[in-house]
Amino acid sequence: MNKTLLLVHGRSWKPPLDSLRSLWVDAISWGLERDIPQAADRFRDVRIEFVYYGDVSNKFLQEAFGKPYEDDTDSRRITLEHLKRYSKNQFSKANYNSLPGKESFREGAADVLSPILNFFNLSEALITKVAPDMGEYWNEESYYGTQVRRPMITPLKEAFDRNDSIAIVAHSLGTMISYDTLWKFSRYGEWFDYWKKRIDLFVTLGSPLGDETVKDKSKGQKAKKERKYPANVRRWVNIAAEDDYISHDSTVRGDYKGMKQYGLVESIHDHKIYNLSVREGKSNPHHSGGYLIHPKTIKTIADWILE
């Protein structure tokens, strides 16, 4: 069976499409060569679709902050080259704790404050302040959500049409975009012909999908019973890094247990990792490169490639 891998980037400023795609594919390719060479050989035959909405998010952020985007491809490349120095067994707590500029208080603060903020309906305001593009994604007066989901629709539809084995690897806001798009493909009448089709693997990296506010605003959450959830995911693997405040609620298995109860998914697994990314001299546990090249992510992708 032919295989299609959809890569969906996350929030904040993004380099041009070709640059970001190259960084993501390089991280995965390097990790496969490092850990599972036989999967690296097969990876060359996988169709890769990079879902890019950076042009939309960059425009929004430029208007929100009143400053132009500065291409940080070189900085991202330096981070990735540093990550390549680690062997499979070196993605450890000890190496993570030795990184410069760790800010673990962020995750702790999010864990403590989230239930309180949700009780007083303040969480959305806080998220919007910390990550305005995530807040804009929910803005019902804006077309932002529609615009950032649009690039995913055609490659997903075409992969379904080919009856490919499909894996989606998404990061940060990209996990929300992917979840909502999958829900629409399995629930909206306009996609009726695709209701029976499924992706084989959904990998969420640094995802906020476990957060109560994010859950409440996801597509389908106002529906009842099985319609609350997408019906087209065979396996879901969620990977969250220590101190990543975007994925401070680092597990999704309990939050989406209804998918298992209604027989909509075969399995949901959560994994905690240490993200060894250093950006501009400081630890950055949310950075996509550190997630992509991590042995847990690599093994998850390799298992799908080789099955």
N, C-alpha and C positions, 0 to 999 in steps of 0.2 A: 504494500500500500504506500502511495506517495504521502509525504509528510509536509505540513506547512506549519511554520513557527511564526506567530504574530508577537512582535515586541512592542510594548506600549509604554512610553516614557512617562515620567512623573511631572510634578508641578515646578513652578519657578521658571527663571530665565533658562533658555535652551539655545545651544549652538545651532548652526544650520543643519538641515536634514542629513546631508552626506557625512558631515563630521560626527554627529551624534550616532548615526547608524553604524559608522565605522568603529566607534568606541565600544558600543554594545556588542557588536559581533566579535570584535577582537577580544573582549573580556571573556566571552563564552568560549570562543575557539581556543584561547590560551588555557583556560581551565580544563577543557576536555583533553587537550594534549598533555597537560600536567597529570591528570588523574585517570583518564579512561581513553587511551589512544584509539581503541577500536571504535569508540563512539565519535571521536574526532574525525576519523576517516569517513564515517557515514554522514556526519554533519555537513559535509561538502555537497551532499545530494539533497539536503533539506531546503525547501523553498522558504525564504525568509521575507516576511512582510513587515516593514517597520512603520508602525502607526505614528505619524508625526503631526502634532498640533502645536508645535513650538512657535510657529508664526503667529497663531492666534493668542497664545498666552503671553508671548513677548510684547505684542501690541497692547494687550490689556495692562500688563505690568508697567509698561512705559507710560501709559496714561495715568495709572494709579499713583506712581511714584514721581512722575514728572522728570524722568531721566531716560536717556537712550540705553539700549542694551550694548554691553561690551562683550564681544566674542571671547569666551573663556575656554576655547578648545584646547589651547596649549596647557593651561592649568589642569584640565581634566586628563590630558594625555600624561602629564607628569605624575598625577595621582595613580593612574593605571599602571604605569611603568614601575612605580614603587610597589604596588600590590603584586606585580609579577615576581617580585623577589622572594615571596613567601612560598614555602612548600605546602603540600596538602595538610600536613600535621601542625603547621605553625599558626593556624587561625585560632589561637588560644586566648584564654582570659589573661594570661600573663603578658602576652604580647599586646593585647588590647590595652591593658592597664598601663603599659609603658609608653603609649602614644601621647604626644603633646596636646595640651588644651582640652582635656576631657571635661565634659559638662554634664555629669550624670544627674545633677539636681533637676534638670529639665524633665526627665522621664518621671522621677519621683514626684515632682510637683504636679505633673499631669495626672498621675495615678491618684493622688490625694484629692485634687480639685475637681476632677471630672464628674463624679457623682453629685457633688455639691452644686457645681455649675449647671448640670442638667436639671437638678431639682428647681433651681431658680430661673431656668430657661436662658442662661447666660452663655452656654457652651458655644453656640453658633457665633455669637459676637466675638468670643475669644479666638475661635478658629479663624474667623475672618480677619482679625487683627494680625495674628501670627502668619496666616497663609491666605492673603486676600483672594488669590485665584481659586482656592477651594471654596471660599465664601461665594464668589461670583458664580461658581458652578451651580449653586442652588438658587440663585437669584431668578425668580419667576418673571421679572420684568426685563430679563436679559436673554439674548440668544447664545450666550457663551456656552452653556451646556450642550446645546444642539451642535454648535460649531466644533467643539472639541471631540464630540462623539462621531461626527460625520466621517473622519478619515478611517475609522475602523470598520464601517459598514461594508464597503465594497470588497476589501480583501477577505473579510470573514464570509460574506455571501459567496464569493467565488470559490473559496476553499470548501465550503459546504457543497457547492454545485459539483465540484470535482470528486466529492466523497473522499477527501483526504483525511488522514489522521491529523488532527489539529491540536496544537499546544499554544496556549497564550501565556506569556511571561510579562507581567505588568508591575510597575513600580509606583508607589505613592498615589497621587491623584489618578494615575493610569489604572489602578485597581478599581477605583470607583467607576471610571468610564467603562472599563471592561465588564464589570458586574452589571451595570445598567444596560449596556448594549446586549449582553447575553440574555438578560431578562426580557428585553423587548423582542428579541428573536424567538423566544419560546412562549411569548404571551400575547403580543399584539396581533390583531387580525391581519394586518398587512403582510405579516411574515408567516401566515398559516402554513405555507408549503415547507417551512423550515422547523415546525414545531417538533418533529420527530428526530431531527438531527442533533448530534451532540459533539462537543469537543472532548478529546481524551484527557487533557491535562490543563488545569488552571493554576498557575503559579503566581502568588501575590507576594511582593517584596516591599517591606516597609509600609504596609497597608494600614489605613485608618478605618477599615471596614468593621473592626471590632468596637469602635467608639459608638456610644449610644446615640449621639446626635447624627453621626454619619449613617448609622443603621436606620434611624427614623426617617432620613431623607432619601434613602435608596429607593430605586424603582420597585414597586410592588408592596412596600411595607404597609400600605393602607388596605391591601387586599386581604382576603381570608384564606386560611388553610394553605394548600399547596401553591395557590396563585401568588403568595407572598414572595416566592423564590423562583429563580431561573430553573428550568427543567432540562438544561442541555449541557451539564457538566458531569463528566464521569468521575474524575478525581480532582480534588482541590488540595494543594499544598501551600500553606501559608508560612512564610519565613520572616521573622522579626528580629532585629538586632538589639542588643543591649544598649540602653540609653537613647534609642531612636524615639524622640518625643512624638513624631507623627504616628507611629504605631505603638503608642504607650500602652494601649489595651492590646497586648501582643498575640492574643489567641482569637480564633474565629469559630472553632469547632462547636463550642457551646452556644455562641450567638446564632449560628445557622444550623442548629441540630434538627430543625424542622425539615431541612432538605433530606437528611438521613431518614427521619421518621416517615416521610411521605415517599421514600424510595426514589428521590430525585437525583441522588448522588451515591456513588459506591463508597467513597471514603473522603474524609476531611482530616488532614493532619497539620499540626502546628509544630514549628521548630524555632528555637531561640538560638541565635548565633552571635558571634563577635565580628563586627564590621571594622576592618583595619584601615579604612580610608582616611587619608590625611589630605585636607584641602587647604592650601595656603598656610601651611604650618600648624594647623589645628585639626584635631580629631573630628571627623564628620560621620557619625554612625548612620546617617540617613542616605549617604551618597550611593547612587545606583551602581557604580563600578565595584564597590566592595561587596555589594549583594550579589552581583552577577558572577563574579569570579570566585565566590566562596564555595568550598567543596560541597556543602549541602545543596546549593542551587545547581551546581554542576552535575552532581549525581542524579538529581531529580530530572534534569533535562536529558542526561545520558540514558537513564532507564527508559524514557519515552522513545528516544531515538532507536534504541536497540530492541524494543519489544516487537 
